[in-house]
Amino acid sequence: MSKLPIDVPKEKLQQVRMDMFRKVQREKRTKKRTFSVAIVFLLCLSFLFSIRVSPTIASHVAKIPGLESLVSAVARDEGIKDIVDNEYYEEINVTKSKNGLSLTLQGVIADHTGLVLFYDANASFDILKLNLEEVQLFQGDERIGGGGSFDGITKNKTHISSSVEYDFLEPFDYTSKDFKAVFHFNDKDKGNIEITVPFTLQNEIAKEKIFTANQTVNVGGQKFTITQIRRSPLEMSLDIEVDEANTMEILSFDDIAVVMQDGELRKSKRLPLSKNKREGKFTLYLQSNYFHDPESLKIIIGAVHAVPKGEDFIEVDFGTKEVLKKPDYFDWDISVTQQDVSVAINKRAQSRFLLLTDAVKEDGTGLEFKGATVSQEEQYEIETTQFEDYDGKAKIYINYFFNPIGENIELNIPLQ
């Protein structure tokens, strides 16, 4: 088989890589203050609505204690701005302290797709060497699986402001609204600092809005169907099923966005859910338009990427550290060491990433993914993926390969 035709701007690839390999780490109200805090909070919110119009105002508001991380979220996600505008953001304002570190859980956004914690921390010591290692989230006494992803932390010598976001793969059940967040910090001088913040959600959890679309798209002879559109305050989800008769394996959809009535774009929010990719199912996540009720949705897709069916994996033997099989179009060097699989991508070539996060053992059971890194050498970028301890053969799936079979696709889906 000949190599696939690829002509990709390197700046675009670098931006995609940075987006996809963003480092992910593991994340009673006081009655006497209720009235005063509420007034200050409402006054501050009035500034939030002008953030996108005036960066100067945004920079000043970001300096108000308790608002830095919320301002950051509003600035990067129009759906969060809608949440604040429609008063769905829930103020918590609970403070706990330990070993000279005082942490305030300022507020929470919760729906059936996820939960976001906004917090500030102040210290009596220099915290430039303080790192947040993990935030465990509990509902009652039961820990919620998975770790939260950390937003970029704004910090100076004594102050931190940031957020922790939990994305749920299945609709979350709020049978109990009693939670606690356990923050695990590590400081070079003070060692481990663990702070537990209990909180109770008071607001009603918004119900998901589900619309059956069943719109089929043909791209280069390969078909997929947008089966339904699910909208929650934190995100909008597009459920997609791929036609079994396709001759190519669709790997990814780039630059997905929904065009609002004023021309504003609601863009991709997090990595697509691909646990059912080999069963022909995707879920794409975008910034939410939950608080809008358009008659139709205009969806744009920058590109659909695919490779020939049956050529979407590499096969290795961790015992002998050999590469047993790779696709014909795949001409990069692969090395197998211990539980790592590394791919060297020549910088002068069309560089890209692979997301080799899904793998199965030779008996058909899953091989657990442990992590991935990208390192730089003079001529190469090395993508290294680590799996659980295993000394047998494994099939490792390629989850991304830049090979567009269709670009600049526009869809109009009626919602009424």
N, C-alpha and C positions, 0 to 999 in steps of 0.2 A: 504493500500500500504506500502511495506517495505521501509526503508530509503535508500537513494541513496548511492552507494558505492563511498567513497571518500578517497583518500590517497594522501595528499598534503604536500610537504615540507613547514614548517612554514616560513623559510627564504624567500621562493618564494612568499608566501601570503603577508608577510610584505612589500616586495618590490612593489608588485602590488598595495597594499593599498596606499602606499606613492605616487605612480605614479598617481593613480586615484583621490586621495583626496588632491592633490597639491592645496594650497590655491589660490583662484582666487579673485582678487580685481577688482573694476570698473575702463581706460586711455585716400626781394628781394635780393635773393642772392645779396651781395654787389659787384658791378662791379670792384671796385678797388682791391679787394682781389682775384678775380677769377683766375688769372694766378698763383699766388703764392700758393693759396690753392690747386689748381689742381695738381701742381707739388708735393707738400708735400703728398697729398692724394695718388697719383700714387706710390710714393716711399714706403708709408706705406703698400699699397696693396701687393707690392712684398714680404713683410714679411708674409702676411696672408697665402700665399700658403705653407709656411714651418711650420705652427702652429702645425700640427699633427705630424710632424717629430721631432720637437724640442720644448718640453714644456718650456725650458729655454727662447727661442726666444719669445714664446707666452707670457710668464710672463712679458717680457720687453716691447713688443708691446702693451700689455694691459694697460701699464702706460702712453701711448701717449694719450693726451686729444682728445676725440672724437672717439677713437677706442676701448675702453674697451668693450662696449656692442656688437659691431660687432664681435670682437674677440671671445667673449663668444658664440655668435650665430654660428659662423663658427665651433667652437670646438665641439658643440653638434649636429650639423645638417649638413650632407654632402651636402644636397641640397642648403644650404646657401653658402657653399664654392663654389659650381658650379655657383651660382648667381654672386658672387664677381668675380670669374675667367672669367665669360663671360660678365662682365661689365653691368649687369642688375641692380645692386645696384645704386640708384640715390642719389647723394649728394644734400643736401638742404642748410645747413649752415645758418640758420636764428636764430637770438638771440633776445629774449625779456626779460625784467627785471621788477621786482616789489618787493617792500618791502625788498630790499637787497638780493633778489634771482634772479640770472640770468640763464635763460634756453636756451640752444642751441639745436635746432632740427638738428642733424647732417646729417641724411639721411633717405631714405624711400625705402622699397621694396613693390611694388604694383602689384597685378595681379587680375584676376577675382574671385579668391578664398579667398583672404585676403589682408591685408595691415599691414606692420610692421613699426613702428616709432622707430628710434634710437636717443636717446637724452642724453645730459649731462647737469648738473646744478651745478652752483657754487654760494656760499653764502658768505656774509660778517659776518655771525654769525654761531654758532655751530648748525649743522643740524642733529645731531645724533637723535634728537627727532622729526625730520620732517618726516611726512608720506604722501605718495601719496594716496589720497582717491579715485580718479576717473579721467579718461581722456575721455572727450567727443570729438567725431569726427564729423565734419560737412562737407558736400559737398555743397558748396555755403552756403545758409542759412538753409538747411535741415539737421537735425541731423540724423546720421546713427545709426540705432537701435542696442541695445546691448552695453555692455561695453567691453573694451579691457582687455585682460589678461596681467598681468605684469610679466616680467621676474624678476629674483632675482636681487635686486638693490645692486650695488657696491657703497659703500659710505665711506668717512672718515669724519672728522669734518666739512669740507667746500665743499666737492665735491660729486656728485652723477653721476653715469653712468648706464643707463638701456635701456630697450626697452618696447614697448607696442604693442601687437599683436591683430589684429582683424580678426576673422574667419567668413567668409560669408557663410550662409547656401544655398544661391542661387547665381548664377553668378552675380557679381556686374557690374553695368553699369557706365562706365567712360565718360558719355556724357559731364560732366564738370570735368575738372582737377583742379579746384580751391577748396582747402580744408582749414580747420582750425582745430587745435587741442587745446582744452581747458583743461589745467592741473589744477586739484584741489588738493592743498597741505594743510596740517594742521600741525601747529607747536604749541607745548605746550605753548610757550611764545608769539608768534606773531599771533596766531590764524589762520584763513583761508587765504591762498594766492592763488589767481587765475591768471594764466598766459595763455594768448591766443597767439598761434603761427600760423599765416597764411602761407600757402605754396601752390605752384602751381607745379604740375608734368609736366615735359617737355618730358620725354621719352615715346615712344610708348608702350602701354600695350600689353604684349605678348598674343597671341591667344592660347586658350586651344587646346591641341592635344587629340582627342577622337578616341579610337579604340574599335570596337565591338568585344567582345570576345565570349560570349555565351558558356562558358565552364561549364559543370555540374559536380559536385563532390558528391559522395555518401560516407557518413561517418556514419558507424554504422546503415545503413538503412535509414538515414535521408539525404535528398538531398537539395543542394543549387546550384545556378548558378551564376557565375561571368558574368554579362551581358555586362558590358563595363568598360574600363580603361580610365580615364581622367587624363591628365598630364598638370600641370601648373608649373611655376617656383618655387612657394612656397610649393607645395605639389602634390602628386599623389593620386588619388581617385579610389577605387575599388567599383563599384556598384554591389550589390548582391541581388538576389531574392531567397526566400526560397520556396520550393515545398509545395503547399497547402495540399498534401496528407501525409505529415510528421505526425508521431504520437507524436513527441516531439517538444517543443517550443525552437528553438535555441535562446540563450540569448546573446552569445558573442563569439568573436574570439580572442584568446590570441596570443601574440608574432608573429604578422604578419610582414613579411619582404620580400623585393625583393632582390635577390642575383644579384649583378652586375657582369660583366664579369671578374673582377679581384678578385672576391670573397667577396668584401665588401658588407655589408648589409645596405639597406635603410629601416629603421624600422618605427614602428607606430609613428605618429606625434602628434595626438590629439585624444580625445575620439571619438568613432564611432558616427555618426549621427543615432539616434534611434527613431526619431519622427514618422517614419513609420514602426517601428519594428513589431507592432501587425498586420500590413498589409503585413508582410513578406518581408520587404525591409530594407537593411542596406547600409550605405556607410562607408567604412574604409579608413582612411587617413594615408599616409606614406610620409616619406621624399622623395623629388622630384628627378627624374632622367630626368627632362625635356630637359636638354642640351645634353643628350645621345640618340642615335638612335639604340638600339639593335634590332636584328632580332627576338628575343623572350624574354619573361620575365619568370624568374624562381621565383615563389612565394612559400614561406614556411609559414605554419601555425602551431604554437606551439600546439594549442589545440582548439577544438570546444566544447563549453559548452551548455548543454540543460537540460530542465526538462520536465516532462510529460505535454502535452497540457492541458490547463484548470487549471493548478496548478502553475501558474506563478504570483500569486498575493495574497495579504492579504486584508481582508475587515474589516474596522473599522467604528465605529460610534463616530464622534467627539462630538456629543451632550451628549451622555451617557458615553463617554470615554471608550468604550468597544471594544475588538477585537472580531469580529463576525465570521471570518473565516481565516484559514491559511492552507497552504499545509501540507500533512501528513509528509513529510520529514523535515519540518521546526520545529525544537524542541527548538528554542531560545525564551526567554521571551520577550514579546512585551508590551510596555506601551503607552497609549494615554493620552496626557495632553495638554489642549488648542488646538493649531494647530500643535503640535509636535507628531511625531511617533518615539519612541525610541526602539532599539533592543539591548539587552545585549548579547554579544558573549563571552563565556567562553574562557579565554586564554589557558586553558589546552585542550580545544577541538580543532577541525580543524577550526581555526578562518578565517573569510573572510568578505567581505563587500557585500552590497546588491544594492546600488544605487537606492533607492526608490524615484526616482525623477519624475516619471510619475504617475498621478492619475486622476480618473474621478469621478464626483459626481453621485449620484443615478439617476439623470435625463439624464446622458450621456454626460454632458458638462465637460470640463476640469477643474481640480482643480490646481490652480497655485502653482508651486514650488517656495519657497522663499530662501532656503538654506539648507546646511547640515554640520554637524560637527562630529568629532570622538573624544571622550574623554576616558581617562584611569581611571580605578579603579583597586583595588588590584587583583581581579580575572577576571575582565571583561573589554572588550572594548565596549563602548556604541556608536552606530551610531544613530544620531538623525537627523531627516528630518523635516523641517518646511514648512507648506503650508499656503495659504491665509486663512483669517478668514472664517470659515464655521462650522455650527453646525449639519450637517446631516451625512448620511452614504456616504462612499467613498471606491472605489476599488483602491488599491495602488499596482502598478506593480513592480515585482522584475526584475531589469534590469541586475543583475549579480548574478550568483551562481556557485561556482566552482564545476562542475560536468562534467569532460571531457568525451565525447562520441567518440572522436577520437583525436589522437595526432601525432605530427611530420609528417604533411602532406606536400607533395611537388607537385607543379603543374608547368608545362611548357606550356606557352601560346605563340604561334607564333604571331608576330606583322607584318609580311610582307605578 
